[in-house]
Amino acid sequence: MPVSLSIDPDIRTSRIIALLHSSFNKVRSATIALALAVCSIGAARADNIETLARQAILIDYKTGTILLEKNADELMVPSSMSKLMTAYMVFEKLKEGSWKMDDRLPVSETAWKRHYKSGGSLMFLPVGSSAKVGELIRGVIIQSGNDACSVLAEAHSGTEEAFAEEATRRAHDLGMKNTTLRNASGWPDPEHLTTARDLSILARRLISDFPEYFPIYSEREFVFNGIRQGNRNPLLYGVSGADGLKTGHTEAAGYGLVGTAKRGERRLIMVINGLKSMKERAEESERLMEWAFREFDNYALFKPGDMVSTAEVWLGDDASVALVAGEKLEVTMPRKARRDMKVTAVYDGPIAAPIRKGEVLGKLLITAPGQPNVELPLVAGADVAKLGFAGRMAEALRHILWGPKR
């Protein structure tokens, strides 16, 4: 007995149309003439520069572009640069309202004994006394006080050991995957380790997450109990626009610095470690900062929603769709490379309807001699509905008779 199969004509048409679509689907590209350039997170290169630091990384704050790196993922001793994480934890307490700058915290005998017999940088907090949170955080940032770190850690988590565990977890949440903290101050411990890249991540978050507290890092001195101490960050005294962040030194680590400077709309973040002396740290940090500001610049391309190009649409109620920037597009690159940069919109088309506004349809490809390629997403600027059955049939017949649109 014969079996009759009924096939929906719309299904047959869809199969025909799909075959026709695949027969001429191809990657389309259009080189865009631009007066400005774009950007992304990547490694830019200017003329090669060497550094005396054992570990180093230098990035653009806005774009995240790496301008220089050396052993940036090598585990290293962070010394007092660890105090950046302690400050981050305190700033979170302040921002959420759990702590106030005028709150007073007790100086326990445990916190006092931990540092007064072992040496290191101190805020000189008397045992059994108390100090305001605002004084303690300045003691950490400006004076690099190990005792102030312990007082804050105990108030935060009960013990400094518990604080270190919590700070390590928080560091991992921030993306600092290679960081392990064993105390709040950076006091030598064989398991207290991080990387230059992790510290650059932390510096970027400190600046972006706490604009109300970050200016403390630019203060050059602090007086507590009649003792005046100066900020040890050499960038504050030798580099225009410098406003942070933290020095560090131990015998195992050498001399290190997490530094930042802002000139106009550009901010740079630098991490160096393993220098031989305070003088070498000061000279190297200034040299690298000046080089980065001199050799690189940021170039803006499109604002969110700006049309970059158009793409042909297959079986849509519109013949084309705008390809737009989904976010502000900006790039950091060497000034010399800017002249020969090319920007190309690339998509696989024609693009089949339906299309949703905001859907990623292609990419913006930025190339320049001697630079790694940069790719950024292009999204649909509008919804494009699919043609009805009659419209799809008509388009399929048109394609059979006259071929793809030119």
C-alpha positions in Angstrom: 0.0 0.0 0.0 1.6 3.2 -1.1 2.5 5.8 1.6 1.9 9.4 0.9 4.1 12.0 2.6 2.9 15.5 2.8 5.6 18.2 3.0 4.7 21.7 4.0 5.5 23.9 1.0 7.0 26.4 3.4 9.5 23.8 4.5 10.4 23.0 0.9 10.9 26.6 0.1 13.0 27.1 3.3 15.3 24.3 2.1 15.6 25.8 -1.4 16.3 29.2 0.0 18.9 27.8 2.5 20.7 26.1 -0.4 20.6 29.3 -2.4 21.9 31.3 0.5 24.8 29.0 1.2 25.7 29.0 -2.5 26.8 32.6 -2.4 27.4 33.3 1.3 30.8 34.6 1.8 32.9 36.9 4.0 32.4 40.5 3.1 34.8 43.2 4.2 35.0 46.9 3.8 38.0 49.0 4.6 36.9 52.2 6.3 38.8 55.4 5.8 39.1 57.0 9.3 40.6 60.1 10.7 41.0 58.4 14.0 41.7 55.0 15.3 40.3 52.3 17.6 41.3 50.2 20.5 41.3 47.0 22.6 43.1 45.1 25.3 46.2 43.7 23.8 49.9 44.2 23.6 51.1 47.3 21.8 54.7 47.8 20.7 56.9 50.8 20.2 60.6 50.8 19.8 61.9 48.1 22.2 62.9 49.2 25.6 64.6 47.2 28.3 64.1 47.4 32.0 66.4 46.6 35.0 63.4 45.3 36.9 63.1 41.5 37.4 59.3 41.7 36.9 57.4 44.5 35.2 54.2 45.5 33.5 53.0 48.8 32.2 49.5 49.3 30.9 47.1 51.9 29.7 44.4 52.3 32.4 41.5 53.1 30.0 42.0 50.4 27.3 44.0 47.8 29.3 46.6 47.7 26.5 49.9 46.4 27.6 52.8 48.7 26.7 55.6 46.7 28.4 55.8 43.4 30.2 58.7 41.3 31.6 58.1 38.2 33.6 54.7 39.6 34.4 53.3 36.2 35.4 56.3 35.1 37.4 55.5 34.6 41.1 57.2 37.2 43.2 57.3 38.6 46.7 55.1 41.7 46.8 56.5 43.2 50.0 54.6 46.3 51.1 52.8 46.5 47.7 50.5 43.9 49.4 49.1 46.8 51.4 47.1 47.7 48.3 44.9 44.7 48.9 44.5 45.7 52.6 43.4 49.2 51.5 41.0 47.7 49.0 39.3 45.6 51.7 39.0 48.7 54.0 37.6 50.9 51.2 34.9 48.2 50.6 33.9 48.5 54.3 33.8 52.3 54.0 31.8 52.3 50.7 29.2 49.8 52.0 28.8 51.9 55.1 30.0 49.3 57.6 32.9 51.6 58.7 33.2 55.3 58.8 36.5 57.3 58.6 35.9 58.6 62.2 35.3 55.1 63.7 38.0 54.3 66.3 39.7 50.8 66.2 41.6 49.3 69.1 45.3 48.6 69.0 45.6 45.1 70.5 48.7 43.7 72.2 48.8 41.0 69.4 49.0 43.7 66.7 51.5 45.7 68.6 53.8 42.7 69.4 53.7 41.5 65.8 55.7 44.4 64.5 57.4 46.4 67.3 60.0 43.7 68.0 60.6 42.7 64.4 61.2 46.1 62.9 59.8 47.3 59.5 57.7 50.4 58.7 55.5 51.6 61.5 52.8 54.1 62.3 53.9 54.0 65.9 50.6 53.1 67.4 50.7 52.7 71.3 49.5 49.4 72.6 46.1 49.7 74.2 45.3 52.9 72.4 42.9 53.4 69.5 43.0 55.2 66.2 40.5 56.4 63.6 40.0 54.4 60.5 41.0 57.5 58.5 44.3 57.8 60.4 45.0 54.1 60.0 44.3 54.0 56.3 46.7 57.0 55.8 49.2 55.1 58.0 49.0 52.2 55.6 49.1 54.2 52.4 51.5 57.1 53.2 53.6 55.7 56.1 53.4 52.0 55.0 52.7 51.2 58.6 52.7 47.4 59.3 51.1 48.0 62.7 48.2 49.9 61.1 47.7 47.0 58.7 47.4 44.6 61.6 44.9 46.8 63.5 42.7 47.1 60.4 42.9 43.4 59.7 41.9 42.4 63.2 39.0 44.8 63.2 37.9 43.5 59.8 38.1 39.7 60.3 39.0 39.0 63.9 42.6 37.9 63.3 45.2 38.8 60.8 45.3 35.2 59.6 41.6 35.2 58.9 41.9 38.5 57.1 44.6 37.1 54.9 42.4 34.2 53.9 39.5 36.5 53.1 41.8 39.0 51.2 43.1 36.1 49.1 39.6 35.0 48.2 38.7 38.6 47.3 41.9 38.9 45.2 40.9 35.8 43.2 37.4 37.4 42.7 39.1 40.4 41.2 41.0 38.2 38.7 44.2 38.0 40.7 44.4 34.3 40.2 48.1 33.9 41.1 47.9 35.8 44.4 48.2 34.2 47.9 48.3 36.5 50.9 49.5 35.3 54.4 49.2 38.7 56.2 48.0 42.2 55.7 51.3 44.0 55.5 53.5 42.0 53.2 55.7 40.8 56.0 58.0 38.1 54.6 56.4 34.7 54.3 57.4 32.0 51.8 53.8 31.6 50.7 53.0 35.3 50.5 53.2 35.7 46.7 51.7 37.5 43.7 52.6 38.6 40.2 53.2 41.9 38.5 50.1 41.3 36.3 47.9 40.7 39.4 49.1 43.9 41.1 48.2 45.8 37.9 44.7 44.4 38.0 44.4 45.5 41.7 45.7 49.0 40.9 43.2 49.4 38.1 40.3 48.3 40.4 41.5 50.6 43.2 41.3 53.6 40.9 38.0 52.7 39.2 36.1 51.3 42.3 37.1 54.0 44.9 37.4 57.4 43.3 36.4 59.0 46.6 39.4 57.4 48.5 42.0 57.0 45.8 43.3 60.7 46.2 44.8 59.6 49.5 47.6 58.0 47.5 48.8 61.3 46.2 49.2 62.8 49.7 52.9 63.4 50.4 53.0 63.3 54.2 51.1 62.3 57.2 51.5 63.3 60.9 50.4 61.0 63.7 51.1 61.5 67.4 53.5 64.3 66.5 55.5 62.0 64.1 55.7 63.3 60.5 56.4 60.8 57.8 56.6 61.2 54.1 55.2 59.2 51.2 58.0 57.0 49.8 56.6 56.9 46.2 59.3 58.5 44.0 56.9 59.2 41.2 55.1 61.8 43.3 58.3 63.9 43.3 59.6 63.4 39.8 56.9 62.6 37.3 54.2 65.0 36.2 50.7 63.8 36.9 51.8 61.0 39.3 49.2 60.3 42.0 49.9 56.9 43.4 50.3 54.1 44.5 52.7 52.0 46.7 56.3 51.1 47.2 57.6 47.8 48.5 61.0 46.4 49.7 62.3 43.3 51.3 65.6 41.5 51.0 64.0 38.7 48.9 62.1 40.9 46.6 64.3 43.9 46.1 62.8 47.3 45.6 59.4 47.5 43.9 56.7 50.0 43.0 53.1 50.0 41.8 52.8 53.5 40.3 50.3 55.5 38.3 50.2 58.9 36.6 47.6 60.8 34.7 48.1 63.4 32.0 45.0 64.8 30.4 42.7 61.9 29.6 45.5 59.3 29.7 46.4 57.3 32.8 49.2 54.7 33.0 49.7 52.0 35.6 53.1 50.5 36.1 54.4 47.6 38.3 58.1 47.0 38.7 59.9 44.8 41.2 63.4 43.4 41.9 65.4 46.7 41.6 68.6 46.9 43.6 68.2 50.2 45.4 65.8 53.1 46.1 67.8 55.2 43.6 67.5 52.6 40.9 63.7 52.2 41.6 63.2 56.0 41.3 65.2 56.3 38.1 63.7 53.3 36.4 60.1 54.1 37.3 60.5 57.7 36.0 62.2 56.5 32.8 59.5 54.0 32.0 56.7 56.3 32.7 58.1 59.1 30.5 58.8 56.6 27.7 55.2 55.3 27.7 53.7 58.8 27.7 56.0 59.9 24.9 55.8 56.9 22.6 52.1 55.9 22.9 48.8 57.6 22.6 45.1 56.7 22.7 42.9 57.2 19.6 39.2 57.2 19.7 37.1 55.8 16.9 33.4 55.4 17.5 30.9 56.2 20.3 28.3 53.5 21.2 25.7 53.4 18.5 27.8 55.0 15.8 27.3 53.4 12.4 30.5 51.7 11.1 29.2 50.1 8.0 26.2 48.3 6.5 25.6 44.6 5.8 23.4 43.0 3.2 20.4 41.1 4.6 19.0 37.8 3.2 15.2 37.4 3.2 14.6 40.4 5.5 12.0 43.1 5.2 15.0 45.5 4.9 17.7 44.9 2.3 20.5 45.9 4.7 21.2 46.5 8.3 23.6 49.0 10.0 26.7 47.6 11.7 27.2 49.8 14.7 29.7 50.0 17.6 28.3 48.3 20.7 30.6 50.3 22.9 33.1 53.1 22.8 36.0 52.0 20.6 39.4 53.3 21.5 42.9 52.0 21.0 46.4 52.6 22.5 49.2 52.3 20.0 52.6 53.8 19.2 52.3 57.2 17.6 54.5 56.0 14.7 52.2 53.1 14.0 49.1 55.3 13.8 50.0 56.7 10.4 49.7 53.3 8.7 46.7 51.9 10.6 43.9 50.3 8.6 40.3 49.7 9.9 38.2 47.0 8.2 34.6 46.0 8.9 34.3 42.2 8.3 31.1 40.1 8.3 29.8 36.8 6.9 27.0 37.8 4.6 24.5 38.3 3.4 23.1 37.9 6.9 19.9 35.9 7.2 16.9 37.5 8.8 15.5 37.7 11.4 18.1 40.0 13.1 17.8 41.4 16.6 19.1 44.8 17.5 22.4 44.5 19.4 23.1 41.0 17.9 26.8 40.6 17.1 27.1 40.4 13.3 30.7 41.0 12.5 33.9 42.5 13.7 36.1 45.5 13.3 39.6 44.5 12.4 42.4 47.0 13.1 45.9 46.4 11.7 49.1 48.4 11.8 52.7 47.5 10.9 54.5 45.9 13.8 51.3 45.7 15.9 49.1 42.7 16.9 45.8 42.7 15.2 42.8 44.1 17.2 39.3 42.7 16.7 36.2 44.4 18.1 32.6 43.3 17.8 30.1 45.0 15.5 26.4 44.7 16.3 23.1 45.2 14.5 21.8 48.7 14.7 18.1 47.7 14.3 15.8 44.8 14.2 15.2 43.2 10.8 12.1 40.9 10.5 12.0 37.9 8.2 10.0 38.1 5.1 6.7 36.2 4.9 6.2 33.1 2.8 5.3 35.0 -0.3 8.2 37.4 0.0 10.7 34.5 0.5 9.4 32.7 -2.5 9.7 35.9 -4.6 13.2 36.4 -3.4 14.2 32.8 -4.2 12.8 33.1 -7.7 14.6 36.4 -8.2 17.8 34.8 -7.1 17.3 31.9 -9.5 16.6 34.2 -12.4 19.1 37.0 -11.8 21.5 35.7 -9.2 22.7 37.5 -6.1 22.4 41.2 -5.7 25.3 43.2 -6.9 
